[in-house]
Amino acid sequence: MEVRVGERLLCLAVLSSALCVDSVFGKYVKGIVNTKEDWVFLTRFCFLTDFGHLDFRFRYPKSRCCQNILLYFDDSSQWPAVYKRHEKNCYQKEAVLRPENNQVINLTTHYPWSGCVVEGEGNEEVLSCVGGRSFRSVRERWWYIALSKCGGDGLQLEYEMKLTNGQSFWTQHFSADEFGILETDITFLVIFSLVFLLSCYFAYNLKGRQLLHTTYKMFMTAAGVEVLSLLFHCVYWGLYARDGVGNGSLKILGKLLFSVSFLVFLLMLILLGKGFTVTRARISHSGTVKLSIYMTVYTITYIILFIYEAEFFDPGEVLYAYDSPAGYGLMGLQLLAYVWFCYAVLVSLKHYPEKQPFYVPFFTTYTLWFFAVPVMALIANFGIPRWAREKIVNGIQLGIHLYAHIVFLIITRPSAANKNFPYHVRTSQIGILLSSPKGGEGGESFPHHAYGNGSFLGDSQPNFTELFSIQSVSLNLIRPESGCLQKG
């Protein structure tokens, strides 16, 4: 019977990650403000240099006149100078605006550009304001929309705003920092689909050779989940491009699956580093406990990150998921996993030096992968302009995942010419090894063998003489199985 330790840990990662949540911040926004404050933030959007446009509809009781819509941009003298500046009052926050730039929309009939008219009769009269604004600047800029009534008795407003960039399907409803995300996701969806299909083809060949081990199944799971994640993201962004709203549940599900794919792949790398399915049939009990604890902590930290992003990230600031305590915690866990990975690979090479053709390129390429995520997070936090951050980070993240999957696909391809192929013990032999009279640790370890692939004549012509034999194991252990096996 094949050992299921990897599959149990895989289930732990998948089930635990299912708790992740995220928030959606749409570009078609509406809501109601009713507060005693005299200045409140409503929404933000990154407009293009020439094609940005705001269409609005505001309604509020005439008795609460007169309220103002304030349009700040991301210059240090504007939004950063007023947001979360508790020492400044409402008048001081309005004073940084430039009237000549039409940054104040006075919601009253005395200001014709506001499009306000009185509706209703008697005490139920309301001001209904319908209009728009165009935005032009020397570069893509974040614009922040706030509501104020200085020296009044609070704010009461029903609002509806549509923020757009041009008329193209690919740009209209997207903030400038989101440009290219849909196209990038579609491109990577096609590439990852090809990677997954190729892994299925390789798995078919490996199954025919009885070399389809748990670790390769984990790789296929990670690749398949990545495809599903990209599919949900593409559907979400496609719907969003159509109406500016989209379906927030699809985005949450896409992010969830992206996290699951990452965790499964990380677990697979640690298991391979420890030699599971390459030099040993199972992980020791203590090793299984440590892996379970580590993956649980990692998953809980992921959950905290998503909750922190959903509940505590201030929409008045352009923040990145890793720019938080939970984000830095994830980077720390990633580096801890790398230290563990290094130790596991070194131990495996010490006991099985003949596996160097696999472990040397495996260790080298995935060292880059382990450091790619923390480096990307730091670059995003400190080196990428906020108006370009989301689209750049999206492309880098997908590129990192693609690199990891393609490298694994190359070094594990079931070709007779592949000198890096890691497996040599067949899945039908693992039960025999574990039931060996040696038992204990001796039963866990595979016999020393360079590469099973070296004995294959080709992809479809295995050496049947060696296919059902195990070096360093007595023949009387194999004889009872040989009759039924040869029948296939």
Buried (B, 14 or more C-beta within 10 A) or exposed (E): EBBEBBBEBBEBBBEBBEEBEBBBEBBBBEEEBEEEEBBBBBBBBBBBBEBBBBBBBBBBBBEBBBBBBBBBBBEEEBBBBBBEEEEBBBEBBBEBBEEEEEBBBBBBBEBEEBBBEEEEEEEEEBBBBBBBBEBEBEEBBBBBBBBBBBEBEEBBBBBBBBBBBBEEEBBBBBBBBBBBBBBBBBBBBEBBBEBBEBBEEBBEBBEEBBBBBBBBBBBBBBBBBBBBBBBBBBBBBBBBBEBBBBBBEBBBBBBBBBBBBBBBBBBBBBBBBBBBBBBBBBBBEEBBEBBBEBBBEBBBBBBBBBBBBBEEBEEBBBBBBBBBEBBBBBBEBBBEBBEBBBEBBEBBBEEBEEBBBBBEBBBEBBBEBBEBBBBBBBBBBEEBEBBBBBBBBBBBBBBBBBBBBBBBBEBBBBBBEBEBBBBBBBBBBBBBBBEBEEEEEEBBBBEBBBBBBBBBEEBEEBEEEBBBBBEEBEEEBBEEBEEEBEEE
